[in-house]
Amino acid sequence: MGEPRLPMDPATYLAFEREAKDKHELWGGEVYAMSGASLAHNCIVANLVRRLGERLDGTPHEPPGERL
């Protein structure tokens, strides 16, 4: 058996997540990989970003990227 993992504190988790390719969540000090999004979720995000971008046209602001 491997050695037990120590709980991760929020600051360490945030630093880890900024560099991670995939998304994770921190729950009770444990880090869990999040599953991929569904097609419906991806469609909602795409529509939200598109419409928000339309509203922000002409302003110095931009909609968020794909990692919402």
N, C-alpha and C positions, 0 to 999 in steps of 0.2 A: 504494500500500500504506500501511496505517496504521503508526503507530509501534509498535515492539515493547513488549509489556507487561513491566513489571518484576515480579520475583517478589514475592509478598505474604508478609509474616511472620505467624506465628500470632496475635499480638495484634491486628494490623490486621484479619485475617480474622474473628476472633471479634467485634470491634466491628461489622464489616460484616454478619455473619450475624445478630446480634441485631436489626438494623433491616430485614433482608431479608424480603420477603413469601414467597419460595420458599426451599427448602433448597438448600444448596450443600455441596461438600466441598473441602478444600484438599489438593492432592497435588503435592509437589515445588515448592511456591511458586505453583502455578497454581490458580485457582478454577474449579470445574466445577459447573454446575447439575445437581442430582439429578433423575432422572425421577420421575414420580408413582408412588405405591404401587399394588400390585395389589389386587384385591378380596379375595383371601385374606389379604393383609397387613392390610388395613383391618379385616377380621373378627377376626383374632387380636388386634390392638390394642384393639378395642372390648371383646372378652371379657376381656382382661387388665385394662383399666381398670375395668370393671364389677366383676370379682371382687375386685380389690384394694380398690376402694371399699367393698365389702361387709365386707371384713376390717378396714378402718379405721374403720367406723362406731363411734361412741362414743369415739373418740380425737380429739386435736386435729389430726390429720394428714389430708391429702387426697391422692387419687391425682393423678398428673400430668395435664396437659391433653392435647389432641390432637396436639401437636408432640413426640412421643416421639423 
